[in-house]
Amino acid sequence: MKTFKTISILILGVILNNCTGTSDQVDNSNYILIRNVSIIDGMGNPPQSGMDILIENNRIKKVEKNIDQPRKVEEINGEGLTALPGLIDSHVHISSVPGSGFRNDTLQLYENLQRHHLKAYLACGVTTILDTGIPSEEARKINSWLTNDQSGPRLLVLSPAFTAANGYVSDPGLGKLFFRPVTSSNDVINRLNETSFLKAIGVKVFLESGFGMGRLPILSEEIRKAIIEQCKLRNLPLYIHSTTDEDVKLALNMEPHALVHGAVIGNDELITRLQEKPVYLISTLSIQDGFAIEFDRDRLSDPYYLNTVPEIELETANNEEAWRNLSLKFARLILGETATEEEIEMLTQPRNPKAVLAIWLDNTIKQHEAGIPIVMGSDAGNWPVMPQMFHGPTSIREIELLTLAGMTPLEAIKSSTSIPAEMLGISQDLGTIQEGKLADLVIVSGNPLDNINSLKNVKWTIKDGIAKTPEEWLGLSAANIK
């Protein structure tokens, strides 16, 4: 009888505990509730005002009005603010540090700057980046950082990068911009096998004969066919770098998934081909826009740059010798080591980047109006001797350039969220604000649809369910990096 009573008391205790236990005792989730915020969902829909967003752990749980507040929640007052999906920059070179090829940075400084760049993307609201050409050892290193203690955006990569013998970026003297050339079908297979550990989302192919000014060899037809065949076997889409009409024609024959410098394409025949079989065009308008900084150094004093760009990089971009160094290195890059001093001098004469940018802007809106999908990509980092391709703020400038081309702010935002997510194969989780998606968002002051520069007014960036202000993401001041 005593045993029976003891068992009864135990059962009763369990029942009472289940009935009276609080939700805090059984719910260990972390919640963020954004109240009364305007939402631009990334799908091109009109904005919704007065909305709440509930995040549970790293997923968006609810998007509606007047959400019941969980007991334990971090609440963000969204009044006067706009929430967007985390921005996606689909053309960066995170292994490259602006101006380092001129400064000859020590390894310690170089890596300190790289770590800052990763945080700068988050401070600017960019939560995903695609590195379109990264040496495998650099990708391994940076992925290791991100897996451990380093804050930064989601890093996707293209690998390997295929180029021709003596072709574009095949010179070992280029350092982190160098890619070992392929000279046979076996080279193609071996390179794909060597880099398989990177889990790349696609392959980079250079078909670059010299920007219309040089005389560089490109991959042979035999090797191009081998690349197509081997990448199809591995389900790896092709992302192709081509910048002249003839090179682009060869690129389209390879049935690419994307062209990584879309703004160069304005030829009617090429645009017709792109309409018949759409290819994603990654914009990279910032290349020409960045060259204009040489003649407009006042841009370097923009508070947005001062808050996000390391002081040492701003100093280099304000150095006349750094720009002269860039001209000389670029001339040798596309003319080759046999170039004469006269040829180099001719190519290094000052040109008007604004005139070229105007052509690229016209090309971009022409492509957009033809229904070709445009994807935001800044080419930040680019080449270490380029002093002006800053990581973070250049992404936001690229979005502004899309609007200067003629896209509406809503269209430019879509080109920076849902369209790249679709291109990159991550739309099931990212690119829009929807229930069930990963919690990558940026919350800005004001309305980017009224003024696209509101994207510079980041109040919070939420990456994988972690919300921080730009200052919290950056931590160390950009002026103190050594």
Secondary structure as UniProt FT lines:
FT   HELIX           2..20
FT   HELIX           23..26
FT   STRAND          31..39
FT   STRAND          48..56
FT   TURN            57..58
FT   STRAND          59..64
FT   STRAND          74..77
FT   TURN            79..80
FT   STRAND          81..85
FT   STRAND          87..92
FT   TURN            94..95
FT   TURN            98..99
FT   HELIX           100..103
FT   HELIX           107..123
FT   TURN            124..125
FT   STRAND          126..131
FT   HELIX           136..147
FT   TURN            148..149
FT   STRAND          154..162
FT   TURN            165..166
FT   TURN            168..169
FT   HELIX           172..177
FT   HELIX           185..194
FT   HELIX           196..198
FT   STRAND          202..206
FT   TURN            211..213
FT   HELIX           221..233
FT   TURN            234..235
FT   STRAND          238..241
FT   HELIX           245..253
FT   STRAND          258..259
FT   TURN            260..261
FT   HELIX           262..264
FT   HELIX           268..276
FT   STRAND          280..282
FT   HELIX           286..291
FT   HELIX           292..295
FT   HELIX           297..301
FT   HELIX           303..308
FT   HELIX           311..317
FT   HELIX           320..335
FT   TURN            337..338
FT   HELIX           341..347
FT   HELIX           353..369
FT   TURN            370..371
FT   STRAND          374..375
FT   TURN            384..385
FT   TURN            391..392
FT   HELIX           393..405
FT   HELIX           409..414
FT   TURN            415..417
FT   HELIX           418..424
FT   TURN            427..429
FT   TURN            435..436
FT   STRAND          441..445
FT   TURN            448..450
FT   HELIX           452..456
FT   STRAND          458..463
FT   TURN            464..465
FT   STRAND          466..468
FT   HELIX           470..474
FT   HELIX           478..480
//
